[in-house]
Amino acid sequence: MKDTLLDNLHMADINPRICGVEACAPGHSFGPAVREYFLLHYVVRGKGIFRRGKREYTLQAGEIFVIRPGEVTYYEADMRDPWEYMWAGFDCAPPFAALLEQDVLRLPGALQNFSRIAGCGDMPAKEWRICARLYELFAELDAARGPAQGHGGNYVGQAVNYIESNYSQPMRVQDIAAGLGLNRSYFCRLFRQQTGLSPQEYIVSCRLAKAAQFMTEHGMSQEEAARQAGYPDVFSFSRMFRRKYGMPPGRYAARARQKQGG
């Protein structure tokens, strides 16, 4: 097994955490366990089972199984034909998480994507290289998904566009639902099904990601970034920012500037 732990650089959109490859022994298993980040396994060869809650899947070469944060999962190699897989773990912003709704994915070109990710493990600046490869993987996922199907996807897409265009303004979930002509509880359920987050969680995540961008790419102060991202109260902003990124806004910005400066 080759397992590469990565430095947590707290990148705003896609933040790599781990990658690796393993040819499993017959019956080798992991779990039940809960992860704190997304984890994708690509099956190179062989077979095995993947279980999430009460759902169980028998998987083979060419398939990807998706482990989402906070979910209890279990997976086990086949006794006769144990699998070999490559994996990549990462945090990601809501628009990327929305592409990982399914438990099992089949993606043309996935072998090449995951091979490139695994190949970055011994390179200098491996976190940045893996981040670039993950962007390529998400581009393939988005292309494979195609247009959103049905009214549910359209409603959520409209809501996401509204939030990302108006994040700096005061907004309430019930007002967004009303603007779409939907009941609030139905809208929240639909939104979570499509994105994995509640509308309020998405609003917070969007605002914090924008604030991080304002500080690191535009040189804004903590106070100015908070205001531009829709947080009039800088203390509330700082508390939420620390919860998401694991450090105060000022330290986050300083670390980003230090890395950009080499």
C-alpha positions in Angstrom: 0.0 0.0 0.0 1.1 3.5 -0.8 -0.7 6.1 1.3 0.3 9.8 0.9 -0.8 12.2 3.6 -0.9 15.8 2.4 -0.3 19.1 4.1 -3.7 20.8 4.8 -3.3 24.1 2.9 -7.0 25.0 3.5 -7.6 25.8 -0.1 -11.0 27.4 -0.6 -12.6 25.4 -3.5 -10.8 22.0 -3.6 -8.5 21.1 -0.7 -6.5 17.8 -1.1 -6.1 15.8 2.0 -4.8 12.3 1.0 -4.1 10.0 -1.9 -2.9 6.5 -2.4 -3.1 3.1 -4.1 -3.4 -0.4 -2.7 -3.7 -4.0 -4.0 -5.9 -5.5 -1.3 -5.6 -9.0 0.3 -8.6 -11.2 -0.1 -11.3 -10.1 2.4 -9.4 -6.9 3.4 -12.0 -4.5 4.8 -12.3 -1.0 6.3 -15.0 0.3 8.5 -17.7 0.9 9.5 -16.1 4.3 9.7 -16.9 8.0 9.2 -14.7 10.4 7.2 -14.4 14.1 7.8 -13.7 14.8 4.0 -14.8 13.4 0.7 -13.0 10.2 -0.4 -13.1 8.7 -3.9 -11.9 5.2 -4.6 -11.3 4.1 -8.2 -11.3 0.3 -8.8 -8.4 -0.6 -11.0 -9.0 -4.3 -11.1 -10.7 -7.0 -9.1 -14.0 -6.8 -7.2 -15.4 -5.9 -3.8 -18.4 -4.5 -1.9 -19.2 -1.0 -0.7 -21.8 -0.3 1.9 -23.4 3.0 2.9 -26.1 2.7 5.4 -28.4 0.0 4.3 -27.3 0.2 0.6 -24.7 -2.3 -0.6 -23.0 -2.3 -4.0 -20.9 -4.9 -5.7 -18.2 -3.1 -7.6 -15.6 -4.0 -10.2 -12.9 -2.4 -12.3 -13.7 0.9 -13.8 -16.1 2.0 -11.1 -15.7 4.8 -8.4 -17.3 4.6 -5.0 -17.9 7.9 -3.2 -17.6 8.4 0.5 -19.0 11.7 1.8 -18.2 13.5 5.0 -20.2 12.3 8.0 -21.5 9.1 6.4 -21.0 5.7 7.9 -19.4 3.4 5.2 -17.8 0.0 4.9 -15.9 -1.7 2.1 -14.4 -5.1 1.6 -12.3 -6.8 -1.1 -13.6 -10.0 -2.8 -12.2 -13.2 -1.4 -11.5 -14.7 -4.9 -10.7 -11.6 -6.9 -9.7 -8.9 -4.4 -9.6 -5.4 -5.8 -6.8 -2.9 -6.3 -7.9 0.7 -6.1 -6.5 4.2 -6.1 -8.0 6.9 -3.9 -8.1 10.7 -3.4 -9.5 12.5 -0.3 -10.3 16.2 -0.3 -12.5 19.0 1.1 -14.5 20.9 -1.5 -16.9 23.8 -1.9 -20.7 23.1 -2.4 -20.7 23.4 -6.3 -18.1 20.5 -6.4 -19.9 18.5 -3.7 -23.1 18.7 -5.9 -21.3 16.5 -8.5 -20.8 13.8 -5.9 -24.4 12.9 -5.0 -24.3 9.3 -6.3 -22.7 6.5 -4.4 -21.1 4.9 -7.4 -19.8 6.7 -10.5 -18.6 5.4 -13.9 -16.4 8.0 -15.7 -14.5 7.6 -19.0 -10.9 8.6 -18.5 -11.0 8.0 -14.7 -8.1 5.6 -14.8 -5.9 8.3 -16.3 -7.2 10.9 -13.8 -6.5 8.8 -10.7 -3.1 7.6 -12.1 -2.1 11.2 -12.4 -3.2 12.0 -8.9 -1.3 9.0 -7.5 1.8 10.0 -9.5 1.9 13.4 -7.8 2.5 11.9 -4.4 6.3 12.1 -4.6 6.6 15.4 -6.5 7.5 18.8 -5.1 4.4 21.0 -4.4 2.3 17.8 -4.5 -0.8 19.5 -2.9 -1.0 22.0 -5.8 -0.4 19.4 -8.4 -3.1 17.1 -7.0 -5.5 20.1 -6.7 -5.0 20.7 -10.5 -5.7 17.0 -11.2 -8.9 17.1 -9.1 -10.1 20.1 -11.1 -9.7 18.0 -14.2 -11.6 15.1 -12.6 -14.5 17.4 -11.6 -14.5 18.8 -15.2 -15.0 15.3 -16.4 -17.8 14.7 -13.8 -19.6 17.8 -14.9 -19.4 17.0 -18.6 -20.6 13.4 -17.9 -23.6 14.6 -15.9 -25.0 16.8 -18.6 -27.9 19.2 -18.2 -29.8 18.9 -14.9 -32.8 16.6 -15.2 -36.3 17.5 -14.1 -37.7 20.5 -12.3 -35.8 19.7 -9.1 -32.5 20.3 -10.7 -33.7 23.5 -12.3 -35.0 24.9 -9.0 -31.8 24.1 -7.1 -29.7 25.5 -10.0 -31.7 28.8 -9.9 -31.3 29.0 -6.1 -27.5 28.4 -6.4 -27.2 31.0 -9.0 -29.2 33.5 -6.9 -27.1 32.8 -3.8 -23.8 33.1 -5.7 -24.9 36.4 -7.3 -26.3 38.0 -4.2 -24.2 36.6 -1.4 -23.3 40.1 -0.2 -26.9 41.0 0.4 -29.2 39.9 3.3 -31.1 36.8 2.3 -33.5 34.4 4.0 -34.2 30.9 2.9 -37.9 31.4 3.0 -37.6 34.3 0.6 -35.6 32.2 -1.9 -38.1 29.4 -1.7 -41.0 31.9 -2.2 -39.2 33.4 -5.2 -39.2 29.9 -6.8 -42.9 29.3 -5.8 -42.0 26.5 -3.4 -42.8 25.5 0.1 -39.9 26.2 2.4 -39.6 22.7 3.8 -39.9 21.1 0.3 -37.3 23.5 -1.1 -34.9 22.7 1.8 -35.3 18.9 1.3 -34.8 19.3 -2.5 -31.8 21.5 -2.0 -30.1 19.1 0.3 -30.8 16.1 -2.0 -29.0 18.0 -4.8 -26.1 19.6 -3.0 -25.6 17.7 0.2 -26.1 20.9 2.2 -29.1 22.9 3.5 -29.7 26.2 1.8 -28.4 28.1 4.9 -25.2 26.0 5.0 -24.7 26.7 1.3 -25.1 30.5 1.9 -22.6 30.4 4.7 -20.1 28.3 2.7 -20.4 30.6 -0.3 -19.9 33.7 1.7 -16.8 32.3 3.6 -15.3 31.1 0.3 -15.7 34.6 -1.2 -14.2 36.2 1.9 -11.2 33.9 1.7 -10.8 34.8 -2.0 -11.1 38.6 -1.2 -8.3 38.3 1.4 -5.9 36.1 -0.5 -6.4 37.3 -4.1 -7.4 41.0 -3.6 -5.5 41.8 -0.4 -8.6 43.0 1.5 -8.5 43.3 5.3 -10.5 41.0 7.4 -13.1 43.6 8.1 -13.5 44.6 4.4 -13.6 41.0 3.2 -16.3 40.3 5.8 -18.4 43.2 4.7 -18.1 42.4 1.0 -19.1 38.8 1.7 -22.3 39.8 3.5 -21.1 39.8 7.2 -21.6 43.2 8.8 -20.5 41.7 12.1 -16.8 40.9 11.9 -16.8 38.9 15.1 -19.5 36.6 13.8 -17.6 36.3 10.5 -14.3 35.4 12.4 -16.1 32.7 14.4 -17.7 31.1 11.3 -14.4 31.4 9.3 -12.4 29.6 12.0 -15.0 26.9 12.2 -14.7 26.2 8.4 -11.0 26.7 7.8 -9.5 25.8 11.2 -7.8 29.2 11.8 -8.6 32.9 12.1 -9.1 34.9 8.9 -5.9 36.9 9.5 -3.7 33.9 9.9 -5.3 32.3 6.8 -4.6 35.3 4.7 -1.0 35.6 6.0 -0.3 31.9 5.2 -1.7 32.3 1.7 0.5 35.4 1.1 3.5 33.6 2.4 3.0 30.7 0.0 2.3 32.9 -2.9 5.6 34.7 -2.2 7.5 31.5 -2.1 
